[in-house]
Amino acid sequence: MNQLSRPDKILIVKLSAIGDVIHALPTARVLRQNYPEAEISWIVEDKAKDMVLGNPHLDEVIILPKGKWKEEFKEDKWRTLKEVKNFFKGLREKRIDLAIDLQGLFKSGIITYLSGAKRRVGYSDGREGSTLFYNKKVEPREGEIPVVDRYLELIEAVGAEVNEVKFDIEVNENEKDRVDKLLGSLPSSQQKKLVGINPFTSWSSKNWPKEKYAKLAERLVRELDLQVLFTGGSGDREGIDNILEMMEEPAYNLAGKTSLKELAELYSRIDIFVGGDTGPMHLAVAQEVPVVAIMGPTTPERNGPYGEGHVVIQKDLECKNCWQRVCDRDLACMKDIEVEEVLSAIKGLIGVGSDE
């Protein structure tokens, strides 16, 4: 390798969202394996920082306080602009050799430029004018490939060799203890197999109907003697309570009761995950949990659960993979998926009740 291919200081630019940051985690391991002496940093927005903090392959996690700046700008524009200027001045002082933009948006592209990095790498199909900031543009492979592989392909383009794909989400003892207490407060949590269901996503078009989740959970408890744990953010608690109200069997609403790291620990203890295309689904994959993914508007080849041992359920409708956040066809692709299909997939993966 020539000198330029052995960077001393590397910056990974992947700001958000949670699922996309999870997809990008294997790049840190690959870069560390290929450049063991390099100083590797990752810049991330506050809402996704927990997925990166503690990563054993990073020397530094740089948190971009975008939300804070937006709020402060309303009150004091000049002070905020000074903060932004000082932030990027500090970034330039790190004398980064290589900045890799895994986000491919204007906000990430300009960060690679403002970092002062000698080499600024991103995909040639980057959006919002992000490619204006790169001095090395990588042509993406044709066709749909998993997001994880797309990010790794960019890492390979700078001379790294991919030998293994691991997500390396580090959970500390305090986080494990809190999950111990949470599960310990639930009846029979130590005796029964656990199913994690995350029913809501950030797009209304990706949500399977609540009444179907209720029927599925009821049958998992009644027919398979499984314990059902519903997960989600604090904003999902009310919706999950609605699901529980439709049920005659017991299940548990853990939405908002865990941090992201605690959720990762919780998922490491469940036997199967069920849900749509959302960050928690990819978090379950990262924790090596079998997944039944209920998908419609997004492409399974790109956004489905990564790797082997998972099941994707998607109806073969003309409008599938439309990528519309709000459906204008009465959510046909999600409503047409039957409870029996999902139940059958769970039985096949978990090995419970498969002879019925």
ZAVEX-440275 format. One record per residue: residue in three letters; y, z, x of N, C-alpha, C in turn. Coordinates in steps of 0.1 Angstrom, whole numbers, padded with zeros to 4 digits, always signed. Atoms other than C-alpha are relative to their C-alpha. Last residue first. Layout:
// ZAVEX-440275
ALAYZXYZXYZX/...
***
This chain:
// ZAVEX-440275
GLU-0002-0001+0014-0282+0155-0494+0002-0014-0006/ASP+0013+0004+0007-0297+0150-0460+0002+0000-0015/SER+0002+0015-0001-0263+0149-0442-0013-0004-0007/GLY+0002+0006+0013-0254+0184-0456-0003-0015+0001/VAL+0002-0010+0010-0239+0194-0422-0002-0007-0014/GLY+0015-0003+0001-0242+0172-0392-0003+0011-0009/ILE+0002-0014-0002-0204+0173-0384-0015+0004-0001/LEU-0006-0005-0013-0198+0136-0379-0005+0015+0003/GLY+0006+0007-0011-0220+0122-0406+0004+0005+0013/LYS+0014-0003-0001-0211+0148-0432-0007-0006+0013/ILE+0000-0013-0005-0174+0143-0425-0015+0005+0002/ALA-0003+0001-0014-0178+0106-0430-0001+0013+0007/SER+0012+0006-0007-0196+0111-0463+0003-0001+0015/LEU+0011-0010-0001-0169+0135-0475-0012-0005+0008/VAL-0004-0009-0010-0142+0109-0467-0011+0011+0002/GLU+0000+0007-0013-0159+0082-0486+0003+0010+0011/GLU+0014+0002-0004-0167+0105-0515-0001-0006+0014/VAL+0005-0013-0006-0131+0115-0518-0014-0001+0006/GLU+0006-0010+0008-0121+0079-0524-0005+0012+0007/ILE+0010-0007-0008-0097+0057-0505-0005+0012-0009/ASP+0013+0007+0002-0079+0035-0531-0011+0007+0009/LYS+0007-0004+0013-0050+0059-0533-0014-0006-0002/MET+0004-0014-0001-0041+0054-0496-0008+0004-0013/CYS+0010-0001-0011-0040+0016-0495-0005+0014+0002/ALA+0014+0005+0003-0025+0014-0530-0010+0003+0011/LEU+0009-0006-0010+0005+0036-0521-0015-0004-0003/ASP+0006-0011+0006+0024+0024-0552-0012+0007+0008/ARG+0012+0005+0008+0030-0010-0537-0007+0012-0006/ASP-0005+0006+0012+0066-0004-0524-0011-0006-0008/CYS+0008+0011+0006+0055+0021-0498+0006-0006-0012/VAL+0000-0003+0014+0080+0041-0477-0007-0012-0007/ARG+0000-0015+0002+0075+0042-0440+0000+0004-0014/GLN-0011-0005+0008+0064+0006-0439-0001+0015-0002/TRP-0009-0008-0008+0041-0003-0410+0013+0003-0008/CYS-0014+0005+0003+0024-0030-0431+0011+0007+0008/ASN-0007+0002-0012-0010-0023-0415+0014-0005-0002/LYS+0002-0010-0010-0027-0028-0448+0007-0003+0013/CYS-0012-0006-0005-0010-0051-0473-0002+0011+0010/GLU-0009+0010-0006-0038-0075-0479+0012+0006+0007/LEU-0010+0007+0010-0062-0047-0485+0009-0009+0008/ASP-0003+0014-0004-0092-0038-0464+0008-0007-0010/LYS+0003+0010+0009-0091+0000-0471+0004-0014+0005/GLN-0012+0008+0005-0089+0023-0442-0005-0011-0009/ILE+0002+0006+0013-0112+0051-0431+0012-0007-0004/VAL-0012+0004+0007-0113+0058-0394-0004-0006-0013/VAL+0001+0009+0011-0142+0078-0379+0013-0003-0006/HIS-0009-0002+0011-0143+0095-0345-0003-0010-0011/GLY+0004-0012+0008-0169+0100-0318+0009+0003-0012/GLU+0012+0001+0008-0154+0076-0292-0002+0013-0008/GLY+0013-0003-0005-0119+0074-0278-0011-0001-0010/TYR+0003+0006-0013-0084+0077-0292-0015+0004+0004/PRO+0004-0010-0010-0079+0085-0329-0006-0007+0012/GLY+0012-0008+0004-0061+0056-0346-0004+0010+0010/ASN-0004-0014+0003-0026+0045-0337-0012+0008-0005/ARG-0012-0005-0007-0031+0011-0320+0001+0015-0001/GLU+0002+0004-0014-0065-0002-0331+0011+0006+0009/PRO+0009-0009-0007-0061+0019-0363-0002-0004+0015/THR+0011+0007-0005-0029+0000-0373-0010+0009+0008/THR+0000+0002-0015-0005+0018-0395-0013-0005+0005/PRO-0011+0009-0004+0001+0014-0433+0000-0002+0015/GLY-0004+0011+0009-0033+0027-0444+0010-0009+0006/MET-0011+0009-0004-0052+0054-0426+0003-0011-0009/ILE-0002+0007+0012-0074+0085-0433+0013-0009+0002/ALA-0014+0004+0002-0086+0097-0399+0001-0009-0013/VAL+0001+0010+0011-0119+0116-0397+0015-0003-0003/VAL-0010+0002+0010-0117+0133-0363-0004-0010-0011/PRO+0003+0012+0008-0142+0148-0339+0010-0001-0012/VAL+0005-0004+0013-0124+0175-0318-0003-0014-0007/GLU+0014+0005+0001-0119+0168-0281-0007+0004-0012/GLN+0008-0012-0001-0087+0189-0278-0015-0003-0002/ALA-0002-0005-0013-0067+0157-0272-0008+0012+0003/VAL+0007+0009-0010-0082+0142-0303+0001+0006+0014/ALA+0015-0003+0002-0071+0173-0323-0008-0009+0009/LEU+0003-0013-0007-0036+0168-0309-0014+0004-0001/HIS+0001+0003-0014-0037+0132-0320-0002+0012+0009/MET+0012+0007-0002-0044+0143-0355-0002-0004+0014/PRO+0012-0009+0000-0017+0169-0353-0013-0007+0002/GLY+0001-0008-0013+0009+0143-0343-0012+0009+0000/THR-0011-0009-0002+0003+0121-0374-0003+0008+0013/ASP-0005+0004-0013-0019+0092-0386+0013+0009+0002/GLY-0006+0013-0002-0036+0109-0415+0005-0002+0014/GLY-0014+0002+0003-0059+0139-0418+0004-0014+0003/VAL-0002+0010+0011-0093+0155-0413+0015-0002-0002/PHE-0014+0001+0005-0103+0175-0382+0000-0012-0010/ILE-0004+0013+0003-0139+0187-0373+0015+0000-0006/ASP+0011+0009-0002-0156+0216-0358+0003-0014-0003/ILE+0006+0005+0013-0126+0239-0353-0011-0010+0004/ARG+0010-0008+0006-0120+0260-0322-0006-0005-0013/SER+0011+0000-0009-0101+0236-0300-0012+0008-0005/TYR+0008+0012+0001-0079+0229-0330-0012+0000+0009/LEU+0007-0001+0013-0067+0265-0331-0009-0012-0001/GLU+0011-0010-0001-0058+0263-0294-0008+0001-0012/ALA+0010+0006-0009-0038+0231-0300-0012+0009+0002/LEU+0008+0009+0008-0022+0248-0329-0010-0008+0008/GLU+0010-0008+0008-0013+0277-0307-0008-0009-0009/LYS+0011-0004-0010+0003+0252-0282-0010+0008-0008/LEU+0008+0012-0003+0023+0236-0311-0011+0004+0010/SER-0007+0009-0008+0034+0270-0324-0008-0012+0003/THR+0003+0002-0014+0014+0285-0352+0011-0008+0007/LYS+0005-0013-0006+0019+0300-0386-0003-0001+0015/GLY-0011-0008-0005+0040+0271-0400-0003+0013+0007/ALA-0012+0008-0004+0012+0257-0420+0011+0009+0004/LEU-0004-0004-0013-0019+0280-0419+0013-0007+0004/ASN-0013+0007-0004-0027+0277-0456+0005+0006+0013/TYR-0011-0008-0006-0063+0288-0462+0011-0008+0005/ALA-0004+0007-0012-0091+0277-0485+0013+0007+0005/PRO-0010-0005-0009-0109+0294-0514+0002-0009+0013/GLU+0006-0006-0012-0127+0274-0541+0011+0005+0010/GLU+0007-0012+0005-0112+0267-0575-0007+0007+0011/MET+0014-0002-0004-0087+0242-0561-0005+0013-0007/MET+0009+0009+0007-0055+0227-0577-0015+0003+0003/GLU-0001-0003+0015-0034+0257-0567-0009-0009-0008/LEU+0009-0011+0003-0046+0252-0531+0000+0004-0015/ILE+0014+0004-0002-0031+0217-0530-0009+0012-0004/ASN+0003+0008+0012+0002+0230-0544-0014-0005+0000/ASP+0002-0009+0011+0002+0257-0517-0003-0007-0013/ILE+0014-0005-0001-0003+0229-0492-0003+0010-0010/GLY+0009+0011+0004+0029+0212-0505-0015+0004+0001/GLU-0001+0001+0014+0048+0245-0502-0010-0011-0005/ARG+0006-0012+0007+0037+0252-0467-0001-0002-0015/ASP+0011+0004+0008+0045+0217-0454-0007+0011-0008/GLY-0004+0008+0011+0080+0225-0442-0011-0005-0009/SER-0004-0009+0010+0066+0252-0420+0005-0007-0012/GLY-0012-0007-0003+0047+0226-0401+0004+0009-0011/GLY-0012+0007+0001+0011+0217-0408+0012+0008+0005/THR-0010-0002-0010-0024+0231-0411+0012-0010-0002/PHE-0011+0010+0001-0049+0236-0439+0010+0003+0011/LEU-0013-0005-0005-0080+0256-0428+0010-0012-0001/VAL-0011+0010-0001-0112+0249-0447+0013+0007+0004/GLN-0013-0007+0002-0143+0271-0442+0011-0010+0003/LEU-0009+0000-0012-0175+0252-0446+0012+0008-0004/ASP-0003-0014-0004-0203+0260-0471+0008+0000+0013/LEU+0004+0000-0014-0213+0223-0474+0002+0014+0006/GLU+0013+0007-0003-0214+0219-0512-0005+0002+0015/ARG+0010-0002+0010-0188+0245-0524-0014-0006+0005/VAL+0003-0014+0001-0165+0247-0494-0012+0002-0008/LEU+0004-0005-0014-0165+0211-0484-0004+0014-0001/ARG+0014+0004-0002-0165+0201-0521-0005+0005+0014/GLU+0009-0007+0009-0133+0221-0528-0015-0003+0003/ALA+0001-0014-0005-0116+0207-0497-0010+0008-0009/LEU+0008+0001-0013-0123+0171-0508-0002+0014+0005/LYS+0014+0002+0004-0111+0178-0544-0009+0000+0012/ALA+0005-0012+0007-0079+0194-0531-0014-0002-0004/TYR+0003-0010-0010-0073+0166-0506-0006+0012-0006/LYS+0012+0004-0007-0077+0141-0534-0004+0010+0011/GLU+0011-0004+0009-0052+0160-0556-0013-0004+0007/LYS+0003-0015-0001-0027+0159-0527-0012+0003-0008/PRO-0004-0008+0011-0028+0121-0525-0005+0014+0001/TRP+0010+0001+0010-0033+0106-0490+0004+0010-0011/ASN+0006-0011+0006-0001+0105-0471-0010-0003-0010/LYS+0012-0004-0007+0007+0077-0447-0007+0011-0006/SER+0010+0010+0001+0033+0060-0470-0014+0003+0007/SER+0006-0001+0013+0053+0092-0473-0011-0010-0002/TRP-0003+0011+0009+0060+0090-0436-0008+0002-0013/SER-0014+0003+0000+0063+0121-0414+0004-0012-0009/THR-0005+0008-0011+0027+0131-0422+0016-0001-0001/PHE-0013+0007+0001+0011+0156-0445+0004-0006+0013/PRO-0002+0010+0011-0025+0166-0452+0013-0008+0000/ASN-0015+0001-0001-0035+0183-0420+0004-0011-0009/ILE-0006+0011+0008-0071+0195-0427+0015+0000+0002/GLY-0014+0000+0000-0090+0216-0401+0005-0012-0008/VAL-0006+0013+0002-0126+0222-0409+0015+0001+0000/LEU-0014+0001+0004-0143+0253-0396+0004-0015+0000/LYS-0007+0011-0007-0180+0260-0394+0013-0002-0006/LYS+0001+0014+0005-0189+0293-0409+0007-0010+0009/GLN+0013+0004+0004-0197+0327-0394-0002-0014-0004/GLN+0009+0001-0012-0167+0336-0373-0014-0005-0004/SER-0004+0010-0010-0141+0327-0399-0009-0001+0012/SER+0011+0009-0004-0160+0346-0426+0003-0010+0011/PRO+0014-0004+0003-0128+0361-0441-0010-0011+0005/LEU+0006+0008+0011-0096+0352-0424-0014+0004-0002/SER-0005-0005+0013-0076+0378-0404-0006-0008-0012/GLY+0007-0013+0003-0097+0372-0373+0005+0005-0014/LEU+0014+0003+0005-0086+0335-0373-0007+0013-0004/LEU-0002+0009+0012-0049+0345-0370-0014-0002-0006/LYS-0004-0009+0011-0057+0374-0345+0001-0008-0013/ASP+0011-0009+0003-0077+0351-0322+0004+0009-0012/VAL+0010+0007+0008-0050+0325-0325-0012+0008-0004/ARG-0006+0002+0013-0024+0350-0313-0009-0008-0010/ASP+0001-0013+0008-0047+0360-0285+0006-0001-0014/LYS+0014-0002+0004-0051+0324-0273-0001+0013-0009/GLU+0002+0009+0011-0013+0320-0273-0014+0000-0005/ASN-0007-0005+0012-0009+0351-0253-0002-0009-0011/GLU+0008-0011+0006-0036+0340-0228+0007+0005-0013/ASN+0001-0012-0007-0019+0306-0221-0007+0011-0008/VAL-0003-0011+0010-0027+0272-0234-0001+0013+0007/GLU+0002-0014-0005-0025+0242-0211+0004+0010-0010/ILE-0009-0009+0008-0028+0207-0227-0004+0014+0004/ASP-0005-0012-0008-0045+0186-0200+0011+0008-0007/PHE-0013-0003+0005-0047+0152-0218+0006+0013+0006/LYS+0000-0013+0005-0076+0136-0199+0014+0004-0004/VAL-0011-0003+0010-0083+0100-0192-0002+0014-0006/GLU+0004-0008+0012-0102+0092-0161+0012+0003-0009/ASN+0014-0003-0002-0101+0068-0131-0006+0008-0012/VAL+0005-0010+0011-0069+0050-0137-0015+0002+0002/GLU+0013+0004+0005-0055+0034-0105-0005+0011-0009/ALA+0010-0011+0001-0018+0036-0097-0013-0005-0006/GLY+0010-0001-0011+0001+0006-0083-0010+0011-0001/VAL-0008-0004-0011+0033+0005-0105-0010+0004+0012/ALA-0009+0010-0005+0016-0017-0130+0008+0004+0012/GLU+0007+0009-0009-0012+0008-0134+0009-0010+0006/ILE+0002-0008-0013+0012+0033-0148-0007-0009+0010/LEU-0012+0000-0007+0023+0007-0174-0001+0008+0013/GLU-0002+0013-0005-0013+0001-0184+0013-0001+0008/LEU+0007+0001-0013-0017+0038-0188+0001-0013+0007/TYR-0007-0008-0010+0010+0038-0214-0007+0000+0013/ARG-0013+0007-0003-0006+0010-0233+0008+0007+0010/ASP+0002+0010-0010-0040+0027-0230+0012-0008+0004/VAL+0003-0006-0013-0028+0058-0247-0002-0010+0011/VAL-0013-0004-0007-0011+0037-0274-0003+0006+0013/PRO-0004-0014+0002-0045+0021-0282+0013+0004+0007/ILE+0008-0009-0008-0045-0017-0279+0004+0014-0003/GLU-0002-0014+0002-0033-0044-0303-0010+0008+0009/GLY+0008-0007+0010-0032-0079-0290+0002+0015-0001/GLU+0000+0006+0014-0019-0094-0258-0009+0008-0009/ARG+0012+0007+0003-0014-0071-0227+0001-0005-0015/PRO+0011-0007+0006+0022-0061-0221-0012-0009-0003/GLU+0005+0008+0012+0043-0079-0196-0011+0008-0006/VAL+0014+0002+0000+0059-0053-0172-0004-0008-0013/LYS+0004+0001+0014+0096-0054-0164-0015-0004+0000/LYS+0014+0005+0000+0107-0041-0130-0004+0000-0015/ASN+0000+0011-0011+0145-0037-0125-0014-0004+0003/TYR+0012+0000-0009+0148-0019-0159+0003-0010+0012/PHE-0001-0010-0010+0181-0010-0177-0012+0000+0011/LEU-0011+0002-0008+0185-0041-0197+0001+0009+0012/THR+0004+0007-0011+0150-0037-0210+0012-0003+0010/SER+0004-0009-0011+0161-0009-0233-0003-0008+0013/GLY-0007+0004-0013+0181-0034-0254-0005+0009+0012/GLU-0014-0005+0000+0170-0017-0287+0008-0003+0013/ARG-0009+0002+0011+0133-0023-0281+0014+0005+0003/GLY-0008-0012+0004+0111-0027-0250+0010-0004-0011/ASP-0003+0000+0014+0091-0059-0250+0006+0012-0005/SER-0009+0011+0002+0093-0064-0212+0003-0001-0015/TYR+0006+0012+0006+0077-0030-0208+0011-0010-0003/GLY+0003+0000+0014+0093-0005-0185-0006-0013-0005/VAL+0011+0008+0006+0099+0004-0149-0001+0002-0015/ARG-0001-0003+0014+0131+0015-0131-0010-0009-0007/ARG+0008+0009+0008+0128+0015-0093-0001+0005-0014/LYS+0000+0012-0007+0155+0030-0071-0008-0011-0008/ALA+0013+0003-0007+0161+0058-0096+0001-0014+0006/GLY-0002+0005-0014+0197+0067-0103-0012-0005+0007/SER+0007-0008-0010+0187+0088-0132+0003-0004+0014/LEU-0009-0011-0004+0214+0071-0153-0007+0010+0010/TYR-0012+0005-0008+0194+0039-0153+0008+0012+0005/THR+0005+0005-0013+0161+0056-0163+0011-0005+0008/ILE+0004-0011-0008+0180+0075-0190-0005-0004+0014/ILE-0012-0004-0007+0195+0043-0203-0002+0012+0009/GLY-0003+0010-0010+0160+0030-0210+0013+0004+0008/SER+0009-0003-0012+0150+0062-0228+0004-0010+0011/LYS-0003-0014-0005+0179+0062-0253-0008+0003+0013/PHE-0013-0001-0007+0177+0024-0257+0002+0013+0006/LEU-0011+0001+0009+0140+0025-0266+0013+0001+0008/GLY-0004+0014+0004+0109+0017-0247+0010-0001-0010/GLN-0005+0000+0013+0094+0052-0247+0004-0014-0005/LEU+0011+0002+0009+0071+0051-0217+0005-0001-0014/ASP-0004-0002+0014+0100+0045-0193-0012-0003-0009/ILE+0008+0008+0008+0089+0050-0157+0003+0003-0015/ALA-0001-0005+0014+0114+0062-0132-0008-0010-0009/LEU+0007+0008+0010+0105+0057-0095+0002+0007-0014/ASP+0004+0013-0005+0124+0069-0064-0005-0009-0011/ILE+0013+0005+0005+0143+0098-0078-0003-0014+0005/ARG+0003+0012-0008+0171+0112-0058-0014-0005-0003/LYS+0014-0001-0003+0172+0146-0075-0005-0011+0009/GLU+0002-0008-0013+0209+0145-0073-0014+0002+0004/ARG-0002+0010-0011+0208+0117-0100-0001+0008+0014/LEU+0012+0009-0001+0194+0142-0125+0001-0010+0012/GLY+0011-0008-0006+0221+0168-0117-0013-0008+0001/LYS-0004-0001-0014+0248+0141-0123-0012+0008+0007/PHE+0005+0012-0007+0229+0133-0155+0004+0000+0015/PHE+0015+0001+0002+0233+0168-0169-0005-0012+0009/ASN+0005-0009-0010+0269+0171-0155-0016+0000-0001/LYS-0003+0006-0013+0280+0140-0175-0007+0009+0011/VAL+0008+0012-0001+0263+0152-0207+0001-0005+0014/GLU+0014-0005-0002+0279+0187-0203-0009-0012+0002/LYS+0001-0005-0013+0313+0170-0198-0014+0005+0003/LEU+0000+0011-0009+0308+0149-0229-0001+0005+0015/THR+0014+0005+0001+0300+0181-0248-0001-0012+0009/ARG+0009-0010-0007+0332+0198-0236-0014-0006+0000/TRP-0002+0001-0015+0352+0167-0245-0009+0009+0007/LYS+0005+0012-0006+0337+0164-0280+0002+0000+0015/ASP-0008+0002-0012+0342+0200-0291-0006-0012+0008/GLU-0010-0010-0002+0330+0209-0326+0009-0002+0012/LYS-0008-0002+0012+0311+0179-0338+0012+0010+0002/PHE-0010+0011+0000+0299+0171-0303+0009+0001-0012/GLU-0012-0004-0007+0283+0206-0302+0011-0011+0000/GLU-0007-0010+0007+0258+0196-0329+0013+0004+0007/LYS-0005+0006+0012+0249+0163-0313+0007+0011-0008/TRP-0012+0008-0002+0246+0179-0279+0006-0005-0013/LYS-0010-0009-0003+0222+0206-0291+0013-0008+0002/GLY-0004-0007+0013+0200+0180-0307+0012+0009+0002/LYS-0007+0010+0009+0199+0159-0275+0005+0006-0013/PRO-0005-0007+0012+0191+0188-0252+0008-0009-0010/LEU-0012+0007+0004+0170+0167-0228+0005+0007-0013/ILE-0002+0001+0015+0144+0191-0214+0014-0006-0003/ILE-0015+0000+0003+0134+0185-0178+0002-0002-0015/VAL-0003+0006+0013+0098+0195-0170+0015+0001-0003/GLU-0012-0004+0007+0092+0200-0133+0000-0007-0014/ASP-0008-0010-0008+0064+0198-0108+0011+0005-0008/LEU-0014+0002-0001+0039+0182-0132+0007+0011+0009/HIS-0003+0012-0009+0002+0178-0128+0015-0003+0002/PRO+0003-0003-0014-0007+0213-0141+0003-0012+0009/ASN+0009+0010-0004+0011+0207-0175-0003+0002+0015/GLY+0013-0006-0005+0026+0241-0183-0010-0011+0005/LEU-0002-0013-0008+0053+0226-0205-0014+0005+0004/VAL-0001+0004-0014+0044+0190-0217+0001+0013+0009/MET+0011+0008-0004+0032+0195-0252+0000-0003+0015/ASP+0012-0009-0002+0056+0224-0257-0012-0008+0004/LYS+0002-0006-0013+0085+0201-0250-0012+0008+0002/ALA+0014+0004-0005+0081+0179-0281-0003+0007+0013/LYS+0010-0002+0011+0110+0193-0302-0014-0003+0005/ASP+0004-0014+0003+0132+0199-0271-0012+0001-0010/GLU-0009-0007+0010+0133+0163-0260-0006+0013-0004/VAL+0005+0000+0014+0114+0152-0229+0010+0007-0009/ILE-0011-0004+0008+0120+0144-0192-0004-0002-0015/TRP+0001+0006+0013+0089+0146-0170+0012+0004-0008/SER-0008-0007+0011+0090+0153-0133-0002-0008-0013/ILE+0000+0007+0013+0066+0144-0105+0007+0009-0011/GLU-0006-0009+0010+0072+0153-0069+0002-0007-0013/ALA-0012+0003+0007+0048+0132-0049+0005+0012-0008/GLU-0011-0006-0007+0022+0145-0025+0014-0002-0007/PRO+0001-0014+0000-0008+0138-0047+0012+0007+0006/TYR-0011-0004-0009+0003+0103-0055+0000+0015+0001/ASN-0004+0011-0009-0027+0086-0070+0010+0004+0010/GLN+0012+0004-0007-0043+0117-0086+0003-0011+0010/ARG+0003-0010-0010-0009+0130-0096-0012-0003+0009/LEU-0010+0000-0011+0001+0098-0112-0003+0010+0010/VAL+0002+0012-0008-0032+0096-0132+0010-0001+0012/ARG+0012-0002-0009-0029+0132-0143-0002-0012+0009/ALA-0004-0010-0010+0007+0127-0156-0012+0002+0010/THR-0008+0006-0011-0002+0095-0173+0003+0009+0011/PRO+0009+0004-0011-0029+0113-0194+0007-0007+0012/LEU+0004-0010-0009-0001+0130-0214-0009-0004+0012/ALA-0004+0003-0013+0014+0098-0229-0005+0010+0011/HIS+0006+0012-0005-0006+0099-0261+0004-0002+0015/ILE+0014-0003-0002+0005+0135-0266-0007-0012+0006/VAL+0001-0008-0012+0041+0125-0262-0014+0004+0004/ASP-0002+0010-0011+0036+0098-0288+0000+0008+0013/GLY+0012+0008-0001+0022+0123-0313+0000-0009+0012/ILE+0011-0008-0005+0050+0148-0307-0013-0008+0002/ALA+0002-0011+0008+0078+0122-0310-0013+0007+0005/SER+0005-0004+0013+0095+0121-0285-0009-0011-0005/LEU-0009-0010+0006+0112+0120-0251-0006+0006-0013/LYS+0006+0001+0013+0089+0101-0227+0005+0012-0008/VAL-0010-0001+0011+0106+0093-0194-0008-0002-0013/ILE+0006+0005+0012+0083+0101-0165+0010+0002-0011/LEU-0005-0005+0013+0103+0106-0133-0007-0007-0011/ILE+0003+0008+0012+0087+0102-0099+0005+0007-0012/LYS-0004-0007+0012+0098+0114-0065-0001-0009-0012/ASP+0000-0014-0003+0081+0105-0032+0004+0008-0012/PRO-0012-0008+0003+0071+0071-0043-0001+0014+0003/ARG+0003-0015-0001+0042+0054-0025+0013+0008-0002/SER+0010-0004+0009+0044+0018-0037-0004+0014+0001/LEU-0005-0001+0013+0077+0012-0020-0010+0004-0010/GLN-0008-0013+0002+0062+0021+0013+0005+0001-0014/ASN-0012-0001-0008+0035-0006+0012+0008+0012-0004/MET-0012+0000+0008+0000+0000+0000+0013+0000+0009/
***
